Amino acid sequence: VRPLDGENIIEPFDFYRSTYAPMVEKQVKEVVVDSTWALELPQDSSAIEQFVADFKAFAAKYGVVFADKSEKKLRIFMDAQTTDEEYRQIQIDDGQILIHAGYPVGVLRALYDLEDLVESVGTFSFEKKTYRKKTKVKTRIIYSFSSLYTGTLEKDTAISFPDELLEGYGRRGINGIWLQAV
């Protein structure tokens, strides 16, 4: 159907492109992380090696390949004195980003927080700010509406819970899935 002369054509999701998309288009913040930055780990980093490898792969999607040595550093410390496993503090300043956690899962959550900040602005840049986060609710269980209703454990679990879905749940802090059972 051809629109009438002078009539504006409204495409689906035009409201999004005009209202919300400009808010998430690449916004460069005060602290820009690029390939001149180094990533410094604690001495015994075996418990967080996979988390850091995943973070490096995420950074590479934005063109950031961490240098071996640099004055600008993203440093991870496992020194926070806390009983909260997910506690983390992220301090972002000129030339340095400091992550303090008491447990490996706190480091994982901090790296996820940085990834979320990057995705929210579209560039590997951050505001100068200090974030302190701790767990408010330890058990976070959801019902997976996309899973099979009956015989969930009798079938291949990849049908109801593919790895990508479980990874997404984990990124959002979900640590349990409620299953229907009799």
N, C-alpha and C positions, 0 to 999 in steps of 0.2 A: 504494500500500500504506500503510495506516494503522499508525503505530507502536503498540505496546502501551501501555496506561496506565502512566504513570510512566517510560516509556523515553525516554532522551535521543536527540534526532535529531542526528546528526553530518552536517553539510553538507560537501561537498568543499571543501578548503582551509581548514577551520576551524582547523587547526593553524597555518596562516600568520597568520590574523587574531589568534589569541590569543598567538602567540609572537613573530613577527617584525614585524608591522604596528606595534605600539606603539613599536618602536625607531625607525621612520622617520616616525612622525606628527610633525607640526610641532613641532620643537624650536627654541626661540629661544636663540641663542648670545649671547656677550658683545657683539659688534659687530654692530649691526643697521643694514643699509643700506636707506634708504627714499628717497623723492623729494626729500628735503632734501640729498642728496649730489650732487656734481658729478663729471663725468668729465673729467680733464685729460690731453691727449695731447701727445706730443713735437711740436716745431715742424714737422719734416718727417714728417708722419704719413700720407702718401699710400699707403705700402706696407701699412698696417694698417687703412685706412678700412673695408674690407669686414668684417674681423674684428670691429671695434668696432661696426659697424652690426648685425651678427648678435648680438653680446653685448647690445646695447640692446634688440633684439627679444626676446631671452630674458628680460631683466630685466622687460620690460613684462608678460610672462605672470605675474609675481609682484607686479605693481602698482607696480614701481619705474620711474619716468621721471626720468632724471637732470636736475638743474637746470643752468642755464648757469653760475651762480656760487654757491659755497658755501664755508664753512670746512671742511666735511667733504668729503674728496675721495678718489676712486680715481684715482691718478696712474700713468701709464705712462711709463717711461723706456727709451730704447734706448741704454743706456750701459755695459752689462756688457762687460768685456774678456774675451772667451772665443772659442775656436775651435769650440765646440760650438753648432751652429745652434739646438738646441732648449733650451739652458740658460735657466732662468728662476728668479727669486727673487720670492716673494710675501711681503710683510711686512704683516700685519694687526694694527692697533692701534686705539685709540680715535680716532675721527674721521678715520682715514686708512687706505687700502690702497695700498701701493706695489708696483708690478710693475717689475722690472728684467730686461731681456733684451738680448742683443747683436744679435739678428736678428729679423725679422718673425715667423718661425715660432715663436720663443720666446715672443713676445707671444700668438700664437694658442694655443699650449699652455697658457700661464698663464690665459687667459680660459676655456679648456676646463676647467682645474683648478678655477677658481672656480665654474663651472657645475656641475661634479660635486659640489662641496662643498654648494652650494645644494640640489641634488636629493637629497643624502643626508639632509638634515634637514628639507626641505619648506618652508623659509623663507629669505629672503635675509638670512641672518645667519651670522656666522663666529666661531670661537674666535680669541682673540688668540694669534697664532702666526706664525712665519716658516718658510716652505717654501723649500727649495733643491732644484731638480731638474735633473738633466742626463741626457743620453742614455747608456744603458748598451749598447744594441745599436742600431747605426745602420740596418741593413737589417732590416726586419720584414715578411717575405713570408708570406702564408697561401694556402691553397687554398680557393677558394670552392665549398663543396659544393652551393650552390644554383644554380650556373651550368650551362649546357649542357656536356656532356662532349665532344662533337665539333662541329666547325664553329662554334665560339664566335665567331670573328671574321667569319665569313661571314654571320651573322644580325645583326639589330639589337642593338647592345650593351646597349640598355636592357632587353632580356629577361634577360640574365645579370647585368648590373650596373646596376640602377636607381640614380638619383642618391642616393636615401635610403640605400641600402646602402653606396655609396661614401663618403657623408658619415659614416655610422656607423663604417666602417672607419677613416677619417681621424681621427675623434674618439678612437679607441682607439690611435692611433699606427701603424696599419698603413700602410706606404708602398709595398707591392707585392702583386700577386696572381699566383700561379703558374697558368699555363694549360697544359693538355695540348696538345701539338703534335707533329706528325710531319713 
